[in-house]
């Protein structure tokens, strides 16, 4: 079964936002809101688009609006991947 790792998610976020350095994975980054981590809606749209393309899934538009933290986005993506397996 395919699963998106947190490391891959953070790499996609970094690339989608055009950052030279990634998110610090230490501490509570998984549960901090994207806005506090420095990611705006455009970075989120780009990230979700890449996840969809690279994993052959379609995520509802509400994912970008509703997933406020990396953990919430990762859970939603992995639930969709499991459903499509």
C-alpha positions as CSV (number, residue, x, y, z in Angstrom):
1,X,0.0,0.0,0.0
2,X,1.4,3.4,-0.9
3,X,1.8,6.0,1.8
4,X,3.0,9.5,1.7
5,X,5.8,10.1,4.3
6,X,6.1,13.2,6.4
7,X,9.6,13.7,4.9
8,X,8.1,13.6,1.4
9,X,5.4,16.0,2.4
10,X,7.8,18.5,3.8
11,X,10.0,18.2,0.7
12,X,7.0,18.9,-1.5
13,X,6.0,21.9,0.6
14,X,9.6,23.3,0.4
15,X,9.7,22.9,-3.3
16,X,6.2,24.3,-3.9
17,X,7.1,27.4,-1.8
18,X,10.4,27.9,-3.6
19,X,12.4,27.6,-0.3
20,X,16.0,26.8,-0.1
21,X,15.7,25.2,3.3
22,X,13.0,22.9,4.5
23,X,10.7,23.0,7.5
24,X,12.4,22.1,10.7
25,X,11.0,18.7,11.5
26,X,11.8,18.9,15.2
27,X,9.4,19.9,17.8
28,X,5.7,20.4,17.0
29,X,6.0,21.1,13.2
30,X,3.5,18.4,12.5
31,X,0.8,20.2,14.5
32,X,1.6,23.8,13.7
33,X,-0.7,25.6,11.3
34,X,0.7,26.0,7.8
35,X,0.4,29.8,8.1
36,X,2.6,29.8,11.2
37,X,5.1,27.6,9.3
38,X,5.1,30.3,6.5
39,X,3.0,28.5,3.9
40,X,0.3,30.5,2.1
41,X,-2.6,29.2,0.1
42,X,-0.6,29.3,-3.2
43,X,2.1,27.0,-1.7
44,X,-0.7,24.7,-0.4
45,X,-2.4,24.6,-3.8
46,X,0.9,23.8,-5.5
47,X,1.7,21.1,-2.9
48,X,-1.7,19.4,-3.2
49,X,-1.5,19.5,-7.1
50,X,1.9,17.7,-6.9
51,X,0.6,15.2,-4.5
52,X,-2.3,14.4,-6.8
53,X,-0.1,14.1,-9.9
54,X,2.6,12.1,-8.3
55,X,0.3,9.7,-6.5
56,X,-2.5,9.4,-9.1
57,X,-5.2,10.5,-6.7
58,X,-7.8,13.3,-6.6
59,X,-8.2,15.2,-3.4
60,X,-11.4,17.3,-2.7
61,X,-11.0,21.0,-3.0
62,X,-11.8,21.2,0.7
63,X,-8.5,19.6,1.6
64,X,-6.6,22.8,1.0
65,X,-9.1,24.8,3.1
66,X,-9.6,22.3,5.8
67,X,-6.2,20.8,6.4
68,X,-4.6,23.4,8.7
69,X,-1.5,21.4,9.8
70,X,0.9,19.0,8.1
71,X,-0.5,16.1,10.2
72,X,-4.1,16.9,8.9
73,X,-2.9,17.0,5.3
74,X,-0.8,13.9,5.6
75,X,-3.8,12.0,7.2
76,X,-6.1,13.1,4.4
77,X,-3.7,12.1,1.7
78,X,-2.9,8.7,3.2
79,X,-6.6,8.0,3.8
80,X,-7.2,8.7,0.1
81,X,-4.3,6.6,-1.0
82,X,-5.6,3.7,1.2
83,X,-9.1,4.1,-0.3
84,X,-7.7,3.9,-3.8
85,X,-5.4,0.9,-3.1
